Amino acid sequence: MKTACEQLFDGSLAVGAGLIKGAGRGLTPSGDDFLCGVLSALDAASRLSGSDLSERRDAVYTHSLAGNPLSNAFLGFARKGLYAERFKALASALLCGEPLEVEREAGLVVRFGATSGADWLTGFSLALDRWRGLWS
């Protein structure tokens, strides 16, 4: 995962996403949930900065697709900036909420699915941090 993230954030989006997709077990593998978080972060960064990040978002999306139709659907939603209600509430709290609201909403996201919410939040926060220059 460390090598994959180095590639994703500092090297080749295609290689990084390709190494992460499908990693882990479950209804939606952890790697796929992580990549949904990355795509959501790119959407948020685009909205915050007014920058067109569609090329980067499309590259991550294209190289994230695998044989899991459910994961592919979630990746497609994330690519389009469509969030599950819990993730949307967290994004809203991050933008204009109080610290306790952010903490509460993050807790709800982390408890989503077996590990899906935690994996999404990890991808989301890591992408926003590592690609800070895209939105700040």
C-alpha positions as CSV (number, residue, x, y, z in Angstrom):
1,M,0.0,0.0,0.0
2,K,2.9,2.3,0.8
3,T,4.4,1.8,-2.7
4,A,0.9,2.2,-4.3
5,C,0.3,5.5,-2.5
6,E,3.7,6.8,-3.4
7,Q,2.9,6.1,-7.0
8,L,-0.6,7.5,-6.8
9,F,0.3,10.8,-5.1
10,D,3.8,11.4,-6.3
11,G,4.3,9.3,-9.4
12,S,1.9,7.7,-11.8
13,L,-1.9,7.9,-11.1
14,A,-2.4,4.9,-13.4
15,V,0.2,2.7,-11.6
16,G,-0.9,3.8,-8.1
17,A,-4.6,3.3,-8.7
18,G,-3.9,0.0,-10.5
19,L,-2.0,-1.3,-7.5
20,I,-4.7,-0.2,-5.0
21,K,-7.8,-1.4,-6.9
22,G,-9.3,-4.6,-5.5
23,A,-6.9,-4.8,-2.6
24,G,-8.4,-6.4,0.5
25,R,-11.5,-8.5,1.0
26,G,-15.2,-7.9,1.5
27,L,-18.2,-6.8,-0.5
28,T,-16.3,-3.8,-1.6
29,P,-12.5,-4.3,-1.1
30,S,-10.6,-1.8,1.0
31,G,-8.6,-0.6,-1.9
32,D,-11.7,0.3,-3.9
33,D,-13.2,2.2,-0.9
34,F,-9.9,4.0,-0.5
35,L,-10.0,5.0,-4.2
36,C,-13.6,6.3,-3.8
37,G,-12.3,8.5,-1.1
38,V,-9.5,9.8,-3.4
39,L,-12.0,10.5,-6.1
40,S,-14.2,12.3,-3.6
41,A,-11.2,14.4,-2.5
42,L,-10.5,15.4,-6.1
43,D,-14.1,16.5,-6.4
44,A,-13.9,18.5,-3.2
45,A,-10.6,20.0,-4.2
46,S,-12.1,21.0,-7.6
47,R,-15.1,22.7,-5.9
48,L,-12.9,24.5,-3.3
49,S,-10.4,25.8,-5.8
50,G,-12.5,26.2,-8.9
51,S,-9.9,24.2,-10.8
52,D,-10.7,21.7,-13.4
53,L,-9.3,18.4,-12.1
54,S,-11.3,16.2,-14.4
55,E,-8.3,14.8,-16.1
56,R,-6.8,13.6,-12.9
57,R,-10.1,12.4,-11.6
58,D,-10.7,10.5,-14.9
59,A,-7.3,8.9,-14.8
60,V,-7.8,7.6,-11.2
61,Y,-11.3,6.4,-12.1
62,T,-10.3,4.6,-15.3
63,H,-7.4,2.7,-13.6
64,S,-9.6,1.9,-10.5
65,L,-12.2,-0.2,-12.3
66,A,-12.1,-3.9,-11.8
67,G,-14.4,-6.9,-11.8
68,N,-16.6,-5.8,-8.9
69,P,-19.7,-4.2,-10.2
70,L,-20.7,-2.7,-6.8
71,S,-17.3,-1.1,-6.4
72,N,-17.4,0.1,-10.0
73,A,-20.7,1.8,-9.3
74,F,-19.4,3.5,-6.2
75,L,-16.3,4.6,-8.0
76,G,-18.6,6.1,-10.7
77,F,-20.6,8.0,-8.2
78,A,-17.4,9.3,-6.5
79,R,-16.1,10.4,-9.9
80,K,-19.2,12.4,-10.5
81,G,-19.1,14.0,-7.0
82,L,-22.1,12.1,-5.7
83,Y,-21.7,11.2,-2.1
84,A,-23.5,8.8,0.3
85,E,-25.5,10.8,2.8
86,R,-23.0,10.1,5.7
87,F,-20.1,11.3,3.5
88,K,-22.0,14.3,2.4
89,A,-22.8,15.3,6.0
90,L,-19.1,15.0,6.9
91,A,-18.0,17.1,3.9
92,S,-20.6,19.8,4.9
93,A,-19.4,19.7,8.5
94,L,-15.7,20.1,7.4
95,L,-16.6,23.2,5.4
96,C,-18.9,24.9,7.9
97,G,-19.4,22.9,11.0
98,E,-18.1,23.1,14.6
99,P,-15.4,20.7,15.7
100,L,-17.8,18.5,17.6
101,E,-20.0,18.2,14.5
102,V,-17.0,17.2,12.4
103,E,-16.0,14.6,15.1
104,R,-19.6,13.2,15.2
105,E,-19.9,13.0,11.4
106,A,-16.4,11.4,11.0
107,G,-17.4,8.8,13.6
108,L,-20.5,7.9,11.6
109,V,-18.4,7.6,8.4
110,V,-15.9,5.4,10.1
111,R,-18.6,3.0,11.3
112,F,-20.1,2.7,7.8
113,G,-19.8,-1.0,6.6
114,A,-17.2,-3.3,8.0
115,T,-14.3,-1.0,7.0
116,S,-15.7,0.9,4.0
117,G,-16.2,4.2,5.8
118,A,-12.7,4.1,7.4
119,D,-11.1,3.2,4.1
120,W,-13.0,6.0,2.3
121,L,-12.1,8.5,4.9
122,T,-8.4,7.4,4.7
123,G,-8.3,7.9,1.0
124,F,-10.2,11.2,1.2
125,S,-8.0,12.8,4.0
126,L,-4.7,11.5,2.6
127,A,-5.6,12.8,-0.9
128,L,-6.5,16.2,0.4
129,D,-3.3,16.3,2.4
130,R,-1.0,15.0,-0.2
131,W,-2.5,17.1,-3.0
132,R,-2.9,20.2,-0.9
133,G,-1.5,22.4,-3.7
134,L,-4.5,21.5,-5.8
135,W,-7.0,23.2,-3.6
136,S,-5.3,25.5,-1.1
